[in-house]
Amino acid sequence: MTTPLALKHVSHGFMGNNGQWTPALRNVSLKLPRSTFTCLIGPSGCGKSTLLRIAAGLLQPDSGEVVFEGQTLKQPRRDISIVFQRDNLMPWRTVFHNIVLPLQLAGMDPDEQYDRARYWIDIAGLRGFENSYPAELSGGMAQRVAIARGLITQPDLLLLDEPFGALDALTREAMWQELLRIWQTTQSTVLMVTHSIREAILLSDRVLVMSQRPGHIIHSFNVPFGRPRLLELLTDPDFNELESQVRRSIEM
């Protein structure tokens, strides 16, 4: 299976307000098989979001290399999309005009923009809300808009940074199902940061566990459950055993 993204011995740090250097990542290497869903989990402050920004080309590592589709990644690319915990929707634009924005910035033909936006509005379950503004949407619906906007360019790589972290428990579970449904129509390669072990196992093919800062990958768990996956899987004894194994690996 080919690998669209590879991080090779990536390290990174920041200069704090006190003038001291703070290492964030140390010698991180990983490969993402094409069309797979990988979740990254670990203690707060271990560098997960920093790693995601490096994978998006938004940050350059202090050392090491990021290779995307066989080339060193030096800057953001149109075929890499990132969705953050906050939906970052433009409040003065409707659902339709938020979703279509990346295509407008790319200068796509207006008819193609319209057709693609209509398609993703349907896929994301937003039909009937095309002319609504972000302030009129629930948190879950706003995140659906953000995910549709991230996928409308048909990216080879989708990066998700705690996209459901601000949602209540019931809405979050509903969004797990929505994301699985949407992803199965695209088969983009996905790397997602989360603090939820259950979320990571339910969604992904593989769970990577990071250490305390400076973060590096200390464990990798393959998720053995077939797809499609339903919420009933959360009560499966094998699911609960894997959840316990992942939790123990973080607490070590």
C-alpha positions in Angstrom: 0.0 0.0 0.0 1.5 3.4 -1.0 2.2 6.1 1.6 1.1 9.7 0.8 2.7 11.1 4.0 5.8 10.2 5.9 7.5 12.1 8.8 11.1 11.2 9.1 12.9 11.9 12.5 11.0 15.2 13.0 11.9 17.3 16.0 10.5 20.8 16.9 10.5 23.3 19.8 9.4 26.8 20.8 10.9 29.7 22.5 8.8 30.5 25.6 7.9 34.0 26.9 10.6 33.5 29.6 13.2 33.1 26.9 13.7 29.4 27.5 13.6 26.8 24.7 10.8 24.3 25.1 11.1 21.0 23.0 7.7 19.9 21.7 8.5 16.9 19.5 11.5 14.6 19.5 12.5 12.3 16.6 9.0 11.5 15.4 8.7 9.1 12.5 5.5 7.8 11.0 3.9 6.7 7.7 0.3 6.9 6.7 -0.9 4.2 4.3 -3.2 5.6 1.6 -6.9 5.7 2.3 -6.5 4.7 6.0 -7.7 6.5 9.1 -5.1 7.0 11.8 -5.7 8.6 15.2 -3.0 10.3 17.3 -3.5 10.3 21.1 -1.4 11.2 24.1 -1.1 13.4 27.2 -2.1 17.1 27.0 0.8 19.2 25.8 2.7 16.3 24.2 2.9 18.0 20.8 0.0 16.4 19.0 -1.3 19.6 17.5 2.2 20.7 16.6 2.8 17.5 14.7 -0.4 18.0 12.8 0.6 21.6 11.8 3.9 20.3 10.6 2.1 17.6 8.6 0.0 20.3 7.0 3.0 22.4 6.0 2.0 25.2 8.4 5.1 24.7 10.5 8.6 23.6 9.4 10.4 21.2 11.7 13.6 22.1 13.3 15.1 18.9 12.1 13.9 15.9 10.1 11.8 15.9 7.0 8.1 15.7 6.0 7.5 13.9 2.7 4.2 14.2 0.9 3.6 12.3 -2.3 7.3 11.8 -2.7 8.4 15.4 -2.3 9.6 17.3 0.8 6.7 19.4 2.2 7.8 23.0 2.5 4.4 24.9 2.6 0.7 24.2 2.7 -0.8 22.5 -0.3 -4.3 22.4 -1.8 -4.4 18.7 -1.6 -3.9 18.7 2.2 -6.9 20.0 4.2 -7.0 20.6 8.0 -10.0 21.0 10.3 -9.6 22.5 13.8 -11.5 22.1 17.0 -13.1 25.4 16.5 -15.0 25.4 13.2 -13.5 28.7 12.1 -16.5 29.5 9.9 -16.8 33.0 8.6 -19.9 34.4 10.4 -20.9 36.7 7.5 -21.0 33.8 5.0 -23.8 31.3 4.7 -23.3 27.5 4.9 -23.1 27.3 1.1 -20.6 30.2 0.9 -18.4 28.8 3.7 -18.2 25.4 2.1 -17.5 26.8 -1.4 -14.7 29.2 -0.2 -11.7 26.9 -1.0 -12.9 26.5 -4.6 -13.4 30.3 -5.0 -9.9 30.9 -3.7 -8.6 28.3 -6.2 -10.4 30.1 -9.0 -12.5 27.2 -10.1 -15.2 27.6 -12.7 -18.4 28.9 -10.9 -20.6 26.1 -12.3 -18.1 23.5 -11.0 -18.0 25.3 -7.6 -21.8 25.2 -7.4 -22.0 21.5 -8.3 -19.3 20.5 -5.8 -20.8 22.6 -3.0 -24.3 21.1 -3.6 -22.7 17.6 -3.5 -21.0 18.2 -0.2 -24.0 19.9 1.3 -25.9 16.6 0.6 -23.1 14.4 1.8 -22.8 16.3 5.1 -26.6 16.3 5.7 -26.9 20.0 5.4 -29.6 20.2 2.8 -32.1 22.9 3.9 -29.5 24.9 5.7 -27.6 26.2 2.7 -28.6 29.8 3.4 -28.2 29.7 7.2 -25.4 31.6 8.9 -23.0 30.0 11.5 -24.8 31.7 14.4 -28.0 29.8 13.4 -26.3 26.4 13.5 -25.8 23.9 16.4 -22.2 23.0 17.3 -22.5 19.7 15.5 -23.9 21.2 12.3 -21.1 23.9 12.3 -18.5 21.1 12.5 -20.2 19.3 9.6 -19.8 22.5 7.6 -16.1 22.7 8.5 -15.6 19.0 7.5 -17.4 19.6 4.2 -15.3 22.6 3.5 -12.2 20.5 4.3 -13.2 17.8 1.8 -14.6 19.9 -1.0 -11.2 20.2 -2.6 -11.0 16.4 -2.7 -7.7 16.4 -0.7 -5.4 13.4 -0.6 -4.8 14.1 3.1 -7.3 15.3 5.7 -5.9 16.4 9.0 -8.3 16.7 12.0 -7.3 18.5 15.2 -9.8 17.6 18.0 -12.7 18.4 15.7 -15.3 17.3 18.2 -13.6 18.4 21.4 -16.0 21.3 22.1 -19.2 19.2 21.6 -21.4 17.6 24.3 -21.2 13.8 24.7 -24.4 13.0 22.7 -23.6 15.4 19.8 -20.0 14.0 19.8 -21.2 10.4 19.4 -23.6 11.5 16.5 -20.6 13.2 14.8 -18.5 10.1 15.0 -21.1 8.4 12.9 -21.3 11.3 10.5 -17.5 11.4 10.1 -17.4 7.7 9.4 -20.2 8.0 6.8 -18.6 10.9 5.1 -15.1 9.4 5.1 -16.3 6.2 3.6 -17.5 8.1 0.5 -14.1 9.8 0.0 -11.4 7.4 1.2 -9.1 10.3 1.9 -6.1 9.5 4.0 -6.9 10.8 7.5 -4.7 11.7 10.5 -6.8 12.9 13.5 -5.7 14.2 16.9 -8.0 13.4 19.8 -7.9 13.1 23.6 -10.7 10.4 23.5 -9.5 6.8 23.5 -13.0 5.6 22.6 -13.2 8.0 19.7 -9.8 7.0 18.4 -10.7 3.2 18.4 -14.2 3.6 17.0 -13.0 5.8 14.0 -9.5 4.6 13.1 -7.6 1.7 11.6 -4.6 2.5 13.8 -4.1 4.4 17.0 -0.7 6.0 17.7 0.2 6.9 21.3 2.6 9.7 22.0 4.7 10.2 25.1 4.9 13.2 27.4 6.6 16.3 26.0 8.8 16.2 24.0 6.4 14.0 22.2 7.4 10.9 20.3 5.5 7.8 19.3 5.7 5.1 21.9 3.0 2.6 20.9 1.0 1.7 17.8 -2.2 -0.3 18.0 -4.0 -1.8 15.0 -7.8 -1.7 15.3 -9.2 -5.1 14.3 -12.8 -4.2 13.9 -14.4 -4.3 10.5 -16.4 -1.5 8.8 -18.9 -0.1 8.7 -18.9 0.6 12.5 -21.8 1.4 14.7 -22.0 2.9 18.2 -23.0 -0.6 19.5 -19.3 -1.5 19.1 -18.6 0.6 22.2 -20.1 -2.1 24.4 -18.2 -5.0 22.8 -15.8 -6.7 25.2 -13.0 -6.8 22.7 -13.5 -3.0 22.2 -13.3 -2.4 25.9 -10.1 -4.6 26.2 -8.4 -2.6 23.5 -9.5 0.6 25.2 -7.9 -0.6 28.4 -4.6 -1.5 26.6 -4.4 2.0 25.0 -5.1 3.7 28.3 -2.4 1.7 30.1 0.1 2.6 27.4 -0.6 6.3 28.0 -0.4 6.0 31.8 3.0 4.2 31.7 
